[in-house]
């Protein structure tokens, strides 16, 4: 699996980039949000997700890990393909999508081109437990899973500040994504 690409930006359009990485040009599909954040800098680093089908290998690129994480969650929903997920991430910011799912705002999700009422309801139903809450810190959005939220809540009960706890939990989760809630709390307590 190709999870990131770092190289020289050769071509740029609102939906696709070509990045030269050691003499190989990778065609990478992007969202409008990623396009709007890419400056004219020649060197670029993208977090990627590769989708392999019988007749194609398609690479999707994102400037932030949170946008890539949300893309993966969206395509895990039955009836939502990569094209629909990319349209969603082009129409709304990561924070707006997370907020719409958390608040079960069907109309907001349904307002995206190509998403009907049933698909919007399915997205909310299947993802509201996976995206339990959101935190915005220093203009970066961190996806907080239900397990991480349980650990954060437990540490808050013990008297630790939420903002500081979130930073530590995110760092531990980044190093070990499949960590259990109990282990997460224990490691966080050692760092607090």
MARKOLTI-142296 format. One record per residue (C-alpha): residue in one letter; x, y, z. Coordinates in steps of 0.05 Angstrom, whole numbers, plus 32768, in hexadecimal, padded with zeros to 4 digits. Example, Ala and Ser with C-alpha at 12.3 -4.5 7.8 and 13.67 -1.06 7.14 Angstrom:
# MARKOLTI-142296
A80F67FA6809CS81117FEB808F
This chain:
# MARKOLTI-142296
X800080008000X801A80457FEEX800C8071802AX803280B08018X805780CF7FDEX808C81057FE4X80A781227FA4X80A7815A7F71X806481767F59X806381727F0CX801A817E7EFAX7FE0819B7F22X7F96819F7F14X7F5A81A47F44X7F4F81597F41X7F93813A7F34X7FDD81437F40X801A81237F21X8054811B7F52X809981067F3BX80B880D77F6EX80FE80C07F5AX80EE80C37F10X80A980A37F14X806C80D07F0AX803280BD7F36X7FEC80D47F21X7FC780E47F61X7F7D80F57F68X7F70812E7F99X7F3681537FB9X7F28819D7FAEX7F3A81A97FF7X7F7F818B7FECX7F8781B27FAAX7F7681F47FCDX7FAB81E88002X7FE381D67FD1X800E82127FC3X803F82197F8AX807581F67FB1X809981C37F85X80A581917FBDX8067816F7FD6X805381398008X801081178004X7FEF80E1802FX7FD280AF7FFEX7FA180767FF8X7FA680437FC0X7F6780237FA6X7F727FE47F7DX7F3C7FC97F4FX7F3E7F957F18X7F4A7FC87EE2X7F6D80017F07X7F9A80187F3FX7F84805D7F56X7FAC80887F86X7F8980BE7FB0X7FB280F37FD3X7FA48120800EX7FCD81578031X7FB681418076X7FB180FD8098X7F6C811180B3X7F51811B806DX7F6D80D78058X7F4F80B68096X7F0B80D38087X7F1180BD803EX7F1E80768055X7EE380788084X7EB58093804EX7EC8805D801BX7EBB80288050X7E71803A804EX7E47800E8021X7E3580337FE2X7E6A80697FE9X7EA380627FB8X7EE480887FB0X7EC480B97F80X7E8B80CA7FB0X7EBB80D07FEBX7EE880FF7FC2X7EAB81297FAFX7E97812D7FF9X7EDE8143800DX7EDD81767FD4X7E9981937FE8X7EA481988033X7EE0819D8061X7EF48162808CX7EDA818780C9X7E97819580A8X7E8D814C8094X7EA0813480DAX7E72816780FAX7E38815380CBX7E41810A80DCX7E4781178128X7E0981438128X7DE4811280F9X7DD6814B80C8X7DB98123808EX7DA881628066X7DF0817B8067X7E0C8138804FX7DD48131801CX7DE481778000X7E23815A7FE0X7E1A814A7F96X7E0D81007F8AX7DF780EF7FD1X7DAF80DE7FDBX7D8780D8801BX7D94808E8027X7DDF8094801AX7DE380D08049X7DBF80A98080X7DEC806D8075X7E2B8097807AX7E1480B580BBX7DFB807280D7X7E3B804C80C6X7E6D808380D9X7E5080A68116X7E6E80718144X7EB08070811FX7EB780BC8121X7EA080C88168X7EB9810F816FX7EE481448150X7F198173816AX7F3581AE8145X7F7A81C3815DX7FAA81F3813AX7F7F81F080FAX7F8C81A480F7X7F52817480FEX7F5F81348124X7F2F80FA811BX7F2180DE815FX7F088096815EX7ED8807B8192X7F11805781B5X7F3B809681B9X7EFF80BE81D2X7EF4808B8209X7F3C8092821EX7F3880DE821CX7EF880DD8246X7F1880AE8279X7F5580DB8280X7F2881198287X7F0580F682C0X7F4980ED82E0X7F53813982DCX7F7F8142829FX7F71817A826DX7F4C8165822EX7F77818D81FEX7FB981708219X7F9B812A821DX7F84812C81D4X7FCA813D81BCX7FE9810381E2X7FB280D281CDX7FBA80E68184X800680DC8188X7FFE809781A8X7FC880838175X7FF4809A813BX802D806D8154X7FFF80328162X7FBB8036813EX7FA07FF48157X7FAF800181A1X7F787FED81D4X7F55802181FEX7F768006823EX7FBC80098221X7FAE804E8204X7F9A80688249X7FD78048826AX800880658237X7FE780AA823BX7FEC80A98287X8037809D8281X803E80DA8254X80108109827B
